[in-house]
Amino acid sequence: MTAALEVSGIGMRIKSATLLDGIDLQVQPGETVAIVGPNGAGKSTLLRILSGDMTPTRGSVRLKGTALSSYPADRLAAHRAVLSQHVTISFPFTVEEVVRMGAGDMARVKAQPLVDAMLDEIGLNAFRDRELPTLSGGEQQRAHFARVLLQLAVGEAKHGPGVLLLDEPTSSLDLRYQINLVEIGRRRAASGTAVIAILHDLNLAARFADRIVVLHRGRLAATGTPRETITNAMLRDVFEVNTNVDLIAGPLPHVLPQAMQAI
């Protein structure tokens, strides 16, 4: 099976700073991957490279077996969709208009059922006529998530399962919508989409991900299942905290912040 995304020997330097060093990673169709690590570990840099928004100073990136750099912008948008960490729209577009942007140049009459489906899935039907700048940060983030899901759906209808990249998608969401978002991500993966998300909450990462990638100081510190990666040793060596990782129902590890002690 051709990997949805593959990076080999990725390195990223800006002036004297090394942001990433020697990253090798394959993500398969239908796989959910969480990228975790402390501040400055290189998580957002890696995601920007995976999305094609940034070109590494060394190494290669392949999307569905083809060099990522060879994709023109319109073709790239049809194969991968990205929810950035910060998206600012100051113009008074309504929520529905923002979501419809994900359809690109698709005819309005053809796009409308998809727009309606995304608004319903994200729980934004009641907000469709609201102007985006009047919403809370979390509500705006959900509107952009619906837009990105629409872009993904349009591309996958033509080209088959693609890649969904999420940069700290739960940062402004309350607990209910954090859970909803990871469940939506897992539903997309069940249909063959490769879903990669940067997450700070290790418990949420364990619930979401088939595989967790741990970055530390620009290098790959660990990769594996949640149980293989979220360990006392990893938390001590990477996050510099002492704690005891517990197991809840099934194989999922569980980390209690109130039990952590900074080293």
N, C-alpha and C positions, 0 to 999 in steps of 0.2 A: 504494500500500500504506500502510495506517495504521501509524504508528510504534508500537512497543511502549511506548516511553517518550519523552516530549518535554518539555523544559524551555525556557522562554523568559524571558530577562532575570532569572534567579534572583539574588537578593541575600539575604544573611543577616548581620544585625547583632545583637550582644548587648552592650548598654550602648554603650561607645565603641569596641568591637572590631568590625571588618569581617571576617567569616569567609569570605564569598563575595561576589563583585561581578560582576554582568553575565554570568552563565553561560548560554549557549545550547547545547543538545545534543539530538540525536535519536538514538535507538537503535532499529534495525529488528528485526523478528522474525528469529531465526536468527543474529543477529550476536553476536560475542564482543568485549567492550570491556574493556580494562584501564585503570584509573585509577591514575596514578603521580604522584609529586611528593615533595618533601622534607617533613620533619616540619612540621606547622602549615600546610600548603598548602591545607587545606580538604577533603581527600579523604573523611574519615569524615562530615563535615557534609553534603557533597553526597550521599553514599549514604543518610544518614538522611532527607534530603529526598526522594530518589527512592523510598524505601520507605514514605513517609507517616508516619514516626516523628517528623519535625520539620517545622514549617510555615515556609516562607521569609518574610522580612519584605517581600519584593517579588518580583514575577514569578509565573509560573504553571507548574504541572506537570500533564501529562496522561498517563494510563495507558490505552492502547488507545483513544485519542481522546476519553476522558472525563476531566473534572477529577478529579485524584486525591483532592481533599478531599471529593468527593461519594460516595466509596465507604464504606459502613459497614464495620466491622472484619471481619465474617465474610466479606463479599464480597471485600474487599481480600485477605484471606488465601487466597482461592481463585484469585486472579490473579497474585499475586507471593509469593515465598518469600525469606526473608532469613536468612543465616547471620551473626550478629553477631560482632564481634571477641572479646567476652568474654561467655560464658554460664556461670553458676554454678548448679549444683544440688547442694545439700548433703544432701538426703534420699536414702536408700538405694535409689533406683530402679535396676533392672537396665538394661543396655544395651537389651535388647529392649523394655522398657517405655518408655524414653525415645524410641526410634525410633517406637514405636506412637503417641506423642503427635502425630506429624505427620499422622495419619489423622483427627484431630478426632473427630467424633461418628459416624464410620463404624462399622458393626457389626463386632465383633471377628472373626467368622468370615470376613467379606468382606475385612477389612484384612490378615489374617494372610499371605496370599500376597504382598502388597506389602511387608510388613515383612520377610519372608524374602528377597525379591528385593533389597531395599536393603542388608540385612546382608551378603548375598553379594557385591554389587557393591562395597561399601566394604571387604570383607575382614574382617568382624567376626563371622562365624559362631561362631568359637571363644570369643568374649567375650559372647555374648548373655545368659548367666546371671550375668555379673559385675556387681556393684554399681558404678555409674558413679564414685562418689568414690574407689574403689580403683584406678582406672586412671590411667595417665600423662596429662599434658596433651594430648599428641598423640592418644592413643587416645580421650580424651573429645571432642576436636575432631572426630574422624572420626565418632563416634556422633551428634553434633549435625548433622553434614553429612548423614548418612543420614536423620535426622529431617526435615531441610529438604527433601531430595529426595523423601521420601514425601509431604510436604505439597504439593510441586509436582506430583507425579504425580496425586494426588487431584483437585487443582484443574483440571489440564489435561484429565483424563478428562471433565470436565463442560463446560469452557469453551474448550478448545483451548490452543495454546501460550501460556505465560505469561512471567513475568520472574523470573530467579534473580539475587539480589543477594548478593555475598560480600565481607565486610569482613575483609581480611587473612586469608584462609582457610588459608594455608600457614604461618602464624607459628610453630606448634608442631610442624610435621610434618618428618620426615626426608626425604631426597632422593627415596626411592622413592614415598612417598605424596604428595609435592608433585607429582611427574609424574602419578601416578594421578589426583589431583584435577583438574588442568588437562585431562587427557584425558576425564574424566567430563564436565566442563563443555563441552568441544567436542562430545561425543556428544549432550548435551542440545541444543546449538545446532543440530546437524545435523537435529534433529527439529522445529525451529522456535522453540525457547525463546530469548529474548534473555538473554544471560548477561553480567553486569557484575561485575567483581572489582577490589578494591583490592589491588595487589601492590607489594611493595618490590623484589623481585628483577627487574631489567630483562630479564635473559636469560629468565626464566620468563614474564614478560609478553609478550616477543616470540614465544615458543613458543605461548602461549595465544591471543593476541588477533588478531582481524581489524583492529582499530583501537585505538590507544592515545590516551588523553586525558591530557595533562600539565597539572597544576595548579601554580601558583606564586603564593604570597601571595594566595590566594583568587580568582585569575583564571585563565582558560584560556590557557595559554602555547603549546600546540600540540595539534593533533589530526591523525591520519592513520595510515597503516600503520606497523608497527614500523620499517621502513627509513626512512620519512619523518620519524619523530619521534625515534628514538634516534640522535642525531648528536653529533659532537664539540661543536658549538655549543650544543645543548640541555643537555648535561651541564655545560658551562662556565657557561652563563647561569642555569640553574635549580638544579642540584645543587652548583655551585661546585667542580667538580673538572676537572682537565685529564687527558685520556686520548685514545687513538685507538680508535675503534669499528671492529671487524673484522667481516667477513662470513664466516659458515660456510656449509654446504651450502644452496643456494637463496638466497632473498633475505633471510634472517634476520640481523639485526645481532647482534654478540656483544661483551659488555663484560667485560674482565678487571679485577677489583678490584685485583689486585696491581700493575696498571699505572697506577692512578689516583694523582693528586697533588692534595691539597687546595689551593685557591687562597688 
